[in-house]
Amino acid sequence: MQRPNPRRGERHACQSGGGVTYLRNILPLLAEDSRLEIHIFLHVSQMDIFYPLNERIHVHLFDFPQGLARLMFWEQLILPILVRVMSADVVFSPANFGSLLVRDQAILLRNALAVARTEPRLSKRIYWIMLGTITFLSLMRCRRAIAVSTYAARSLSLGCYRWFEHKVRVIYHGIDTRFYPDNQSQPGTFLLAVSDIYVQKNLHTLFRALPIICEKYPDIRLIIAGQLIDEWYFNSAVDLANQLGVRKNIEFIGRIQADDLRQLYQSCRAFVFPSTAETFGMPLVEAMACGAPIVSSSSTAMPEIVGDAALLFDPSDPEDIARSILQVIDDDVLRADLSARSLKRATQFSWKQAAKQTADVLVEVSTRGARV
């Protein structure tokens, strides 16, 4: 029979990007669901990222030497023991894969494996192939999988979606309430891109589009907000910008607070999202909530998320990127229309709804697990 308060173990939250945004927003809402008793497993290095946590969340801190091999050992061998000792009803893994020895489990499909196609380094490709393999095995083992988009559900099933369709639920992310429009804000003269910096974010192709834009607007600025994750990629992108003569037009401002980011969304001339591989694209919904006119890549999940609220371009074609950006810069009517469409589309994404649907899945796993 079902327990009234199913225990939920949660583990291996990532250190940056969409995974952190997801957990920061959904954990407080899950904690308010009376059906759940939440226990979260964190490495000591992650505590500052999530502090403060809702007082209803039971925090379990672990301290072991960091590194992929040690993390996999802990997740695959130590975690199942802890789950059994705690008598947890369901384990929720928010990063593609889970412990293969835990049966009553839900996983979150959110890391795009298509990155492997754009990654030039062999070691990184091997990493993504390994991630794809363990994702597939986790899909086979878990009771349920939550996908952040229909694209994620299909692509992360590695061509076997029909096998797993019965256990996958698509639940979109929501939008942080700190992102909203400013009706008094005037359009600025700068372009905005928001993403942590690594290869699939495709900044190098955006940089190749800049000389075309600068022919008409030589003083235009491209502001890039996001944490430097891959130093090799960052250096190669900067070298390219220097070769193209557009480095002076590009400003890297790093990771900034939500209030400052909101002001950039509200006042940019256009928000540009050139990524080649996304399962959702959190900056897209943040930009929509602020009413930014959006120019976006047409690949992977982006068309699904933006709907009709963006002008789409081929992310592999610098000329198409430049043409689309110039169209939005030059056309006041188009820019206003895209802004209005952004605000309308943003209403489709809610953290409260996402939390309710996620809790339903976790309770369903707990109930099903008690029967078998």
Summary of the structure (lengths in Angstrom):
residues: 372
radius of gyration: 21.2
end to end distance: 10.3
largest distance: 69.1
contacts: 1259
relative contact order: 0.13
helix: 49%
strand: 16%
